[in-house]
Amino acid sequence: MKYINLASKLISRIKTRLFYRYKFKKIGPGTTIYKPYLMSNIKHVQVGSGCSLRKGLRLEVVEAVNDLVIKIGDNVNIEQNVHIIGRSSIIIERNVTIAGHCSIVDVVHPYDDVFSKIKIGERIAKEEFPVYIGENSFIGFGSHISPGVTIGKNCVVGANSVVTKDVPNFSVVAGNPAKVIKIYDVDINQWVRL
């Protein structure tokens, strides 16, 4: 089994270097992409060095507003079945971990025109709702990061959380909607429960 896993990793790394590097805006050295589910319009996506993008990834850019829409920093790991969809700006800084089954979107589907012939899922708001995830943060399993949200550096998002508001640096958030439950107090050098 060990050799099968090593072979799979090697094949994925070779495919990343020989195939994907020409599809993305940029891919850094040492990055490996494992059997994505769907990648669409990825010429607007940049991935840093030493990243791991696991099986089942759905990475999409729709109606790109900018030349670079999704920017993933160095040493980021994105686990299985994660869905990232961008239109204007999603920035994931270095050393971020995104656990499996998460979604990160900067697209809003307006529903105010109840008489529109266009179904809601195909409508896209013209306003921009950039998403930012700071370095060294951890996004827990099954979490959703909503459009327009900024997550600071060294943050933890608890499993199955729905983040609808900005998260300050050095915070732990959890719940639906996510709320700050801990902060790191630099004066006493420890995490404090709120």
N, C-alpha and C positions, 0 to 999 in steps of 0.2 A: 504494500500500500504506500509505503514511504516513497518508493521509486516512481509510482504512478503520480503522486502529488508533485514530486520534483519535475517529472516530465511535463505535466500540465502547466506548471509555473513557467518552465523554459519555453514551451510552445506559445504561451500567452505573451511572454516578454518579447519573443521574436516577432510575433504578429504586431505587437504594439510598435516596435521599432520600424518594421518594414511596411506596415499598412496604415495604422492609425496616425502616425506622425505626419502623413500627408493630408489627412482629413481635418485635423485640428488646426487651430491658429498656431499653437505651439505645444509641444510635449517635452518636458525635461528628461534628462537621462535617468535611468533606473526606475522609471515609472512602468507599471504593469497594469493592463486592462484585461480582466477575465470575463469572457462571454457576456457582453452586455445584452439586455433585452431590446433596447431601442436607443439609437443615437441619431438625432435629427438636427441639421443645420449647425454642426459642430465646428464649422470654420470660424465661429464666433466664440470658441471656448479655448482657454489656455490652461494647461495643467503643468504644475511645477515638477521638480525632480523628486525621485524617491517615493512617488505616490503609489497607492494600491487601490484600484477601482474594481470591486468584486462583482461576481456573477449577478445578473439580473438588473444591472443599472439601467435606468431610463433617464437619459440626458438629452434635453431638448431646448432649442432656442426657437421662439416663435416671434414673428414680426419684429426682428431685431431693430432696436433703436440706435444701438452703438455697434462699432466694429468689434469691440470686445465686450461680450455680455456676461459670460461666466468666467471668473478667474479663480483657479484653485492653486493655493500656495504649495510650497515644498513640504514633503513628508506628511501628506494628508492621506488618511485611509478612509475610504468610503465602502462600507460593508454591503452585504447582499440586499438586492431589491430596493435600492434607494431611488427616489424620483426627484430629479432637480429640473425645474423648468423656468427659463428666464426670458425676459424681453428687453430689459434695460440694464440691470446690474445686479449680479450676485457675486459677492467676493467672499471667499473662504480662505482665511489666512493660514499660515504655516502651522504644522503640528496639530491640526484639528482631527478629531475622530468623529465620524458620523456612523453610528450603529445601524444595524439592519432595519429595513422597512420604514425609513424616515422619508419625509417629503419637505422640500424647500422650494418655494415659489415666489416670484415677484410679479406674477400676473394676477389681475383681478378681472372677474367676469361680471360686468354690470347687469343688473336684473330690473332696473327701474322702469324701463319701457315694456310694460306688460303686453303691448299690442305688436311688438316686433315679430317679424316672421323668422328672424334668426334665433335659433335656440340658444339659451343662456350659455351653455358650454362652449359655443363658438364665438361669443362676443368677447372682445378684449378692450378694457379701458385704455384710453389714450394717455392718461396720467402715468407717471413713473413711480414705482414703489420699490426702491432698491433694498436689497438685503445684504447685511454684513455680519460675518461671524469672525470674531477676534481670535488671535493665535492661542494655541494650547487649550482650546475649549473642547468639550465633549458633548455630543448630542446623543442622548439616550435612545434606545430601541423604540421604534414606532412613533417617534415625535414628529410634530409638524411645525415648521417655521413659516409664519404667515408673511405676506407681502408687506414691505415697509419696515421690517423689524431689524434692529441692530442688537447683536449679542456681543458683549464686551470680551476682553481677553481673560483667559483662565476661568471660564465659566463651565458649569455643569447643568445640562438640561436633563431632568429626570425622565425615565422611560414613559412613553405614551403621553407626554406633555404636548399641549397646544400653545405655542408661544405667539401671542398677539400684540405684545408690547415690548419695548426695548428692555434689555437686561444689562445692568451695570457690570463693570469689570469685577472679577473676583466674587461671583455670586453663584448660588445654587438655586435653580427654579424647578418647580414641579407643579403638575395639575393641569386642569382644563377649565378655564384658561390658566396658564402657568403664572405662579406668583413666586416672589423671592422668599425662600425659606431659610437661607443661610447666607452670610457674607463673611469675607475674610477680614479680620480686624488686624491691621498692620501694627497697631500699638501693642497688642498682646501676642501677635504672631500665631493666631489660631482662628479656626472657623467658629462663628457664633450663630446659633439658631435664633431666628426672629420670632 
